[in-house]
Amino acid sequence: MPGPAAVAETAAATLAHIGGRFEEAERLYRQAAAGMARHGSPHAEGMMVVALTTLRAGQGRLPELVPRLREVYTAFGPQAGDLLAVALAAAGDEREAREILDRAGPLRTDYFFKVFATFRAMTLVMLGERAGVDELYAALLPYRDAPPPSSGFTVAVRPVARTLGELALLLGLEEEAAGHFARAEAIAVQWGSPLGRPDDQARGPRRGRGPT
């Protein structure tokens, strides 16, 4: 039963990530990906790349992934753009992050929508870029109460409410932002997770080009 075993391992990894047990989560994700690969799954590598990006985002270590995500982008093109762009922005390479983001195109409303939308929002906030923020904010608003598990318990991302709070700040909606941040923290407390805590939210977005 390799399929159910991989599902169970990714769910366990997701729960470890939510609890802030990053090393355990990474071990379990790698174990699941290795098992998927042994049984011929075409999704093993892609799942591991997405999972590792969510982990490094939670750890504040996204810049470490830039070399690997360049390889992924070369192989898969713009559909992997949000992964590379968020790592580049975190590494301070604003010029290339903007170039990759400009080529990424509309977000796909598929299995990993909340994950890639979170990465895109993080990139926009780090760049201080308001182009496209209104549309992204509106697209994520229906998921405001979503918990950290995402994509069928395949990976974990911070509560969408936290992302909405950062986008609201970028749009100058301070009252709405405060409400989103409070909701994100409540969700984090409910799940016993550090992922929605207001660690760097008070800093607000960086200055960028402004509306375009």
ABEGO torsion letter per residue (X at the ends): XAAAAAAAAAAAAAAAAAAGBAAAAAAAAAAAAAAAAAAGBAAAAAAAAAAAAAAAAAAGAAAAAAAAAAAAAAAAEAAAAAAAAAAAAAAGBAAAAAAAAAAAEBBBBBAAAAAAAAAAAAAAAAAGBABGAAAAAAAAAAAAABBABBGGGABBBBBAAAAAAAAAAAAGBAAAAAAAAAAAAAAAAAAGBAAABBAAAAAEBBBBAEBX
